[in-house]
Amino acid sequence: MGDTNSSVINKRRIPGRIILLVAVAIVLLIVVSLIIGYVSGASWFSAMFSQRMPELTVDGFYFDIGRSRMFANIDGSVAAVGTLGVQVFDAAGNETLREPFRLAQPVIVSSGERCIAFDVGGTSIRVFNRTQVLSSIETDSAIVSASINGNGWFCVVTQGGGGAKGAVAVHDNTGAVVFKVNLFTGFALSAHLSADNNNLAVLTLPDTGSRIMLYQGISEDKDPDHQFDFFDRLIIDMFFLPNGDILALSTDSLILAESSGDRSILYAFPDNRLGGYTKHNDFIALHLYDFGVGFQGRLVTLDFEGMLLGELVTNREIISLSAFDKTLVVLKNDGIVFYSEDLESFFSTADNHSAAGASRVLVVREHTVLAASDNSAVLIKAVAD
């Protein structure tokens, strides 16, 4: 959901408006993410734990993959990408995969048992599981973004050529290209494939606002079946729902773009600034800052129909969010807090300094969180008595 290095991207001549949107998406996303990904989670926020709370154990992880590291949950293991390549560690801390390759701006995204790692502004892509590289690809033009679904099919958005403002290639789980779209009316930002591999959603940046194009069926060269124009909104991310509808997140609202072509605003927050978000399974968490000085704001959780599940006023710095099943984990400047989906806290590391200096968190399994900084990473386990 690492920091985007604009100087590196500019050297590769990606249009400036794409850089802006990609930076926003990556910093907000994948700080998950990537984050990304969308990983098993619990949540953190200001809460003290009682004597009935489980004890804490901490294990060190030692990644040797260069700078700008990002992490993802891959079926209960920890996958990481850096400027020197990819590593995967199992639950016991054993390295199960190492793939060296050079990346200037590494990004990793996971979905179930597979991950995709790529170089924003570069040309290198690796798709892998816990033990082996499944696809190794070099693109013809600079990579803007990539995504992967639970079946191992993946989408790659590139800068394109020949007058195009972007290109989207859909690959099956063997790495073969099965569908490709060249875009000439808006800069391509991201693309996602539905869980059944049939529908493709492409997010573009036209002259004004944002646009989502929905292709229902990817077996032939075709125009989009539905086009959703948001002239007054900046869409930063989108996700396919199991029924084929699209959940889109803008800088001021959560939007449903239906497979029928209809659209509706599920939740609006025009008086807040989006500080971060994460999702998993059937809920999404938003960190909303009040416009003003300091860290005053709210945490809210919503289901995918826009129903408010929980709301919590915050006044401390929130650094990172991660979600898994019905649990949200929040990293703030004085520790980690685990929440249920309705924002009831049930565990905190406020009195433990094991996560000190962490800049991002990733829920790997239930009650197990990776807290990482630029130089170290620890796996924190809330172990039941």
C-alpha positions as CSV (number, residue, x, y, z in Angstrom):
1,M,0.0,0.0,0.0
2,G,8.2,2.0,0.6
3,D,8.3,5.6,-0.1
4,T,8.1,6.5,-3.8
5,N,11.5,8.0,-5.0
6,S,10.3,10.6,-7.4
7,S,13.8,11.4,-8.7
8,V,14.3,7.8,-9.7
9,I,10.9,7.7,-11.4
10,N,11.4,11.0,-13.2
11,K,14.6,9.7,-14.7
12,R,12.6,7.0,-16.3
13,R,10.3,9.6,-17.9
14,I,7.0,8.5,-16.6
15,P,4.5,11.4,-17.0
16,G,4.3,13.6,-13.9
17,R,0.6,13.1,-13.2
18,I,1.1,9.3,-13.1
19,I,3.9,9.8,-10.6
20,L,1.7,11.8,-8.4
21,L,-1.1,9.2,-8.4
22,V,1.2,6.2,-8.1
23,A,2.9,7.9,-5.1
24,V,-0.4,8.6,-3.4
25,A,-1.6,5.0,-4.1
26,I,1.6,3.3,-2.9
27,V,2.1,5.4,0.2
28,L,-1.5,5.0,1.3
29,L,-1.9,1.4,0.1
30,I,0.6,-0.9,0.1
31,V,1.9,1.5,3.9
32,V,-0.2,-1.5,4.1
33,S,0.8,-2.7,1.7
34,L,0.8,-3.6,-0.1
35,I,1.5,-2.9,0.9
36,I,0.9,-3.7,-0.9
37,G,-1.2,-6.2,0.5
38,Y,-4.0,-6.9,2.4
39,V,-3.0,-9.3,5.1
40,S,-3.9,-11.0,8.2
41,G,-4.5,-8.4,10.8
42,A,-5.2,-7.1,14.2
43,S,-5.1,-3.5,15.2
44,W,-3.3,-1.1,17.3
45,F,-4.3,2.1,19.1
46,S,-4.2,3.7,22.5
47,A,-5.4,0.9,24.9
48,M,-3.9,-0.7,28.0
49,F,-4.1,-4.4,28.4
50,S,-5.2,-6.1,31.6
51,Q,-3.7,-9.1,33.4
52,R,-6.0,-11.4,31.5
53,M,-4.3,-10.4,28.2
54,P,-1.9,-12.9,26.7
55,E,1.8,-12.5,27.1
56,L,4.0,-11.2,24.3
57,T,6.9,-13.0,22.5
58,V,9.2,-11.4,20.0
59,D,11.3,-13.0,17.3
60,G,13.8,-11.2,15.1
61,F,13.8,-11.4,11.3
62,Y,16.9,-10.5,9.3
63,F,16.3,-9.4,5.8
64,D,19.2,-8.9,3.4
65,I,17.6,-7.4,0.3
66,G,18.8,-3.9,0.2
67,R,16.9,-0.7,0.9
68,S,13.3,0.5,0.5
69,R,12.0,-2.7,1.8
70,M,8.3,-3.6,1.7
71,F,6.5,-6.7,3.1
72,A,3.6,-8.9,2.4
73,N,1.8,-11.9,3.9
74,I,2.0,-14.9,1.7
75,D,-0.1,-17.7,3.2
76,G,1.2,-17.2,6.7
77,S,4.8,-16.5,5.7
78,V,6.5,-13.2,5.4
79,A,7.6,-12.0,2.0
80,A,9.8,-9.0,1.5
81,V,11.2,-7.1,-1.5
82,G,14.0,-4.5,-1.5
83,T,16.4,-2.9,-4.0
84,L,18.4,-6.2,-4.2
85,G,15.6,-8.7,-4.6
86,V,13.1,-10.9,-2.8
87,Q,13.1,-13.1,0.4
88,V,10.5,-15.3,2.0
89,F,10.6,-16.6,5.6
90,D,8.3,-19.2,7.1
91,A,6.6,-19.0,10.5
92,A,9.7,-20.4,12.2
93,G,12.0,-17.8,10.7
94,N,13.5,-20.1,8.1
95,E,14.3,-18.6,4.7
96,T,12.3,-20.5,2.0
97,L,13.1,-18.3,-1.0
98,R,15.7,-15.9,-2.1
99,E,15.6,-14.3,-5.6
100,P,18.3,-11.6,-6.3
101,F,17.4,-8.9,-8.9
102,R,17.8,-5.1,-9.0
103,L,15.0,-2.7,-8.3
104,A,15.1,1.0,-8.0
105,Q,11.6,1.4,-6.5
106,P,10.5,-2.0,-5.2
107,V,6.8,-2.8,-4.5
108,I,5.2,-6.0,-3.4
109,V,1.5,-7.1,-3.5
110,S,0.2,-10.4,-2.2
111,S,-3.0,-12.4,-2.7
112,G,-3.4,-15.8,-1.0
113,E,-0.5,-18.1,-1.8
114,R,1.3,-15.8,-4.3
115,C,3.0,-12.5,-4.4
116,I,4.1,-10.2,-7.2
117,A,7.1,-7.9,-6.8
118,F,7.9,-5.2,-9.3
119,D,10.0,-2.1,-9.9
120,V,8.0,1.1,-10.3
121,G,9.6,2.9,-13.2
122,G,11.7,-0.1,-14.1
123,T,11.0,-3.3,-16.1
124,S,11.4,-6.2,-13.7
125,I,8.6,-8.4,-12.3
126,R,8.7,-11.6,-10.3
127,V,5.7,-13.7,-9.3
128,F,6.4,-16.3,-6.6
129,N,5.0,-18.4,-3.8
130,R,6.7,-19.4,-0.6
131,T,9.3,-21.6,-2.2
132,Q,9.8,-20.8,-5.9
133,V,9.6,-18.1,-8.5
134,L,6.7,-18.8,-10.8
135,S,7.1,-16.1,-13.5
136,S,10.1,-13.8,-14.3
137,I,9.2,-11.0,-16.7
138,E,10.9,-8.0,-18.2
139,T,8.5,-5.5,-19.7
140,D,9.0,-3.4,-22.8
141,S,8.3,-0.1,-21.1
142,A,8.3,1.3,-17.6
143,I,6.1,-0.3,-15.0
144,V,3.4,1.9,-13.4
145,S,1.8,-0.7,-11.2
146,A,0.8,-4.4,-10.9
147,S,-1.8,-6.6,-9.1
148,I,-2.5,-10.3,-8.6
149,N,-5.7,-12.2,-7.7
150,G,-6.2,-15.3,-5.6
151,N,-5.8,-17.6,-8.7
152,G,-2.4,-16.3,-9.5
153,W,-3.5,-14.3,-12.6
154,F,-1.9,-10.9,-12.6
155,C,-2.2,-7.5,-14.3
156,V,0.7,-5.3,-15.3
157,V,0.3,-1.6,-16.1
158,T,3.1,0.0,-18.1
159,Q,3.8,3.4,-19.6
160,G,3.1,2.0,-23.1
161,G,4.3,3.3,-26.4
162,G,3.3,4.4,-29.9
163,G,1.3,7.3,-28.6
164,A,-0.5,5.3,-25.9
165,K,-0.9,6.8,-22.5
166,G,-0.6,3.4,-20.9
167,A,-1.0,-0.3,-21.5
168,V,-2.5,-3.1,-19.4
169,A,-1.5,-6.7,-19.9
170,V,-3.4,-9.5,-18.2
171,H,-1.3,-12.7,-17.5
172,D,-2.6,-16.1,-16.5
173,N,-1.0,-18.1,-13.7
174,T,1.7,-19.4,-16.1
175,G,2.8,-15.9,-17.0
176,A,1.3,-15.9,-20.5
177,V,-0.5,-12.8,-21.7
178,V,-4.1,-13.5,-22.3
179,F,-5.5,-9.9,-22.8
180,K,-4.0,-6.5,-23.5
181,V,-5.4,-3.0,-23.7
182,N,-3.7,0.1,-25.0
183,L,-5.1,3.4,-23.6
184,F,-5.0,6.7,-25.5
185,T,-7.5,8.9,-23.7
186,G,-6.2,8.8,-20.1
187,F,-3.0,7.9,-18.2
188,A,-3.3,4.3,-16.9
189,L,-2.7,4.1,-13.1
190,S,-3.8,0.6,-12.0
191,A,-5.7,-2.5,-13.0
192,H,-7.4,-5.4,-11.2
193,L,-8.8,-8.7,-12.3
194,S,-11.9,-10.3,-10.7
195,A,-11.6,-13.5,-8.7
196,D,-13.0,-15.6,-11.6
197,N,-10.4,-14.1,-14.0
198,N,-13.2,-12.8,-16.4
199,N,-13.5,-9.1,-15.6
200,L,-10.9,-6.4,-15.7
201,A,-11.1,-2.9,-14.1
202,V,-8.7,-0.2,-15.2
203,L,-8.2,3.1,-13.3
204,T,-7.1,6.0,-15.4
205,L,-6.3,9.6,-15.0
206,P,-8.1,11.7,-17.7
207,D,-7.9,15.5,-18.0
208,T,-10.2,15.9,-15.1
209,G,-10.8,13.7,-12.1
210,S,-10.6,9.9,-12.4
211,R,-12.1,7.1,-14.6
212,I,-12.7,3.4,-14.1
213,M,-13.2,1.3,-17.1
214,L,-14.8,-2.2,-16.7
215,Y,-14.3,-4.9,-19.2
216,Q,-16.7,-7.8,-18.7
217,G,-15.0,-10.7,-20.5
218,I,-11.3,-10.6,-21.6
219,S,-11.3,-13.2,-24.3
220,E,-11.1,-10.7,-27.2
221,D,-10.0,-7.2,-28.1
222,K,-12.9,-5.0,-27.0
223,D,-14.1,-1.7,-25.7
224,P,-15.0,-1.4,-22.0
225,D,-18.6,-2.5,-21.2
226,H,-19.0,0.3,-18.6
227,Q,-17.1,3.5,-18.0
228,F,-17.4,5.3,-14.6
229,D,-16.3,9.0,-14.8
230,F,-15.6,10.8,-11.6
231,F,-14.8,14.4,-12.8
232,D,-14.8,15.9,-9.3
233,R,-12.9,13.0,-7.5
234,L,-9.5,11.5,-7.3
235,I,-9.7,7.7,-7.1
236,I,-6.7,6.3,-5.4
237,D,-7.5,2.6,-5.2
238,M,-10.1,0.0,-6.2
239,F,-11.0,-3.6,-5.4
240,F,-13.2,-6.2,-7.0
241,L,-15.9,-7.6,-4.7
242,P,-17.0,-11.3,-5.0
243,N,-20.1,-10.4,-6.9
244,G,-18.2,-8.5,-9.6
245,D,-18.9,-5.0,-8.3
246,I,-16.0,-2.6,-7.7
247,L,-15.3,-0.9,-4.4
248,A,-13.4,2.4,-5.1
249,L,-11.7,4.7,-2.6
250,S,-11.3,8.3,-3.4
251,T,-9.7,11.1,-1.3
252,D,-13.1,11.9,0.2
253,S,-15.5,9.0,-0.2
254,L,-16.0,5.2,-0.5
255,I,-17.8,4.4,-3.8
256,L,-19.6,1.4,-5.2
257,A,-19.3,0.9,-9.0
258,E,-21.7,-1.9,-9.9
259,S,-21.3,-4.4,-12.7
260,S,-24.6,-3.2,-14.0
261,G,-23.1,0.3,-14.7
262,D,-24.7,2.0,-11.7
263,R,-22.7,3.8,-9.0
264,S,-23.3,5.1,-5.5
265,I,-21.4,6.8,-2.7
266,L,-21.4,4.4,0.3
267,Y,-19.6,6.7,2.8
268,A,-18.4,10.3,2.4
269,F,-15.8,12.1,4.5
270,P,-15.5,15.6,2.9
271,D,-14.4,17.2,6.1
272,N,-11.5,14.9,6.7
273,R,-8.2,14.1,5.1
274,L,-7.5,10.4,4.4
275,G,-4.4,9.3,6.4
276,G,-4.4,5.6,5.5
277,Y,-6.6,2.5,4.9
278,T,-6.5,-1.2,4.9
279,K,-9.0,-4.0,4.0
280,H,-9.4,-7.7,4.3
281,N,-12.3,-10.1,3.6
282,D,-15.4,-8.1,4.4
283,F,-14.4,-4.8,6.0
284,I,-12.3,-1.8,5.3
285,A,-10.7,0.5,7.9
286,L,-10.1,4.2,7.2
287,H,-7.9,6.6,9.2
288,L,-9.4,10.1,8.8
289,Y,-7.5,13.2,10.0
290,D,-9.4,16.3,10.9
291,F,-8.3,19.3,8.9
292,G,-6.2,21.3,11.3
293,V,-3.1,21.0,13.5
294,G,-1.9,17.8,15.1
295,F,-3.1,14.2,14.8
296,Q,-6.7,14.7,15.8
297,G,-9.0,12.4,13.7
298,R,-11.0,9.2,13.6
299,L,-10.7,5.5,12.9
300,V,-13.7,4.1,11.2
301,T,-14.5,0.5,10.0
302,L,-17.1,-0.2,7.3
303,D,-18.5,-3.2,5.6
304,F,-18.6,-3.3,1.8
305,E,-22.2,-2.0,1.8
306,G,-21.1,1.1,3.5
307,M,-22.5,0.3,7.0
308,L,-20.5,1.7,9.8
309,L,-19.1,-1.1,12.0
310,G,-17.1,1.0,14.4
311,E,-15.8,4.6,15.0
312,L,-13.1,5.8,17.3
313,V,-11.7,9.3,18.0
314,T,-7.9,9.5,17.8
315,N,-5.5,12.1,18.9
316,R,-2.2,10.3,18.5
317,E,-0.1,9.7,15.5
318,I,-1.1,6.6,13.5
319,I,1.8,5.3,11.5
320,S,0.5,2.1,9.8
321,L,-2.6,-0.1,9.6
322,S,-3.1,-3.8,8.7
323,A,-6.1,-6.1,8.7
324,F,-6.9,-9.8,8.7
325,D,-10.3,-11.6,8.9
326,K,-12.2,-9.5,11.5
327,T,-9.2,-8.0,13.2
328,L,-7.5,-4.6,12.7
329,V,-4.0,-3.8,13.9
330,V,-2.9,-0.2,14.3
331,L,0.7,1.1,14.8
332,K,0.9,4.4,16.5
333,N,3.9,6.3,17.9
334,D,3.7,4.6,21.3
335,G,2.9,1.0,20.4
336,I,0.6,-1.4,18.6
337,V,-3.1,-2.0,19.4
338,F,-5.3,-4.9,18.3
339,Y,-9.0,-4.2,17.5
340,S,-12.0,-6.2,16.5
341,E,-13.8,-5.0,13.3
342,D,-16.1,-2.9,15.5
343,L,-13.0,-1.2,17.0
344,E,-13.1,-2.8,20.4
345,S,-9.5,-3.1,21.5
346,F,-8.3,-6.4,22.9
347,F,-4.5,-6.2,23.1
348,S,-1.8,-3.5,23.2
349,T,2.0,-3.3,23.3
350,A,1.9,0.1,25.0
351,D,4.1,-1.2,27.9
352,N,6.4,-3.1,25.7
353,H,9.2,-1.5,23.6
354,S,9.6,-4.4,21.1
355,A,8.0,-2.3,18.3
356,A,10.0,0.8,19.0
357,G,11.1,2.5,15.8
358,A,8.8,0.5,13.6
359,S,7.4,2.4,10.6
360,R,5.0,-0.3,9.3
361,V,3.2,-3.3,10.4
362,L,1.9,-6.4,8.7
363,V,-0.4,-9.0,10.2
364,V,0.9,-12.4,9.2
365,R,-1.4,-14.7,11.2
366,E,-4.0,-14.3,13.9
367,H,-2.4,-12.5,16.8
368,T,0.9,-12.4,15.0
369,V,2.3,-9.1,13.5
370,L,5.5,-8.1,11.8
371,A,6.7,-4.7,12.9
372,A,9.4,-3.4,10.6
373,S,11.7,-0.4,10.2
374,D,14.3,0.4,7.6
375,N,16.9,-1.5,9.4
376,S,15.1,-4.3,11.4
377,A,12.0,-6.4,11.6
378,V,10.5,-8.3,14.5
379,L,7.6,-10.8,14.6
380,I,5.4,-10.0,17.6
381,K,3.2,-12.8,18.9
382,A,0.4,-12.4,21.4
383,V,0.5,-15.9,22.8
384,A,-2.5,-17.1,24.7
385,D,-1.9,-18.6,28.2
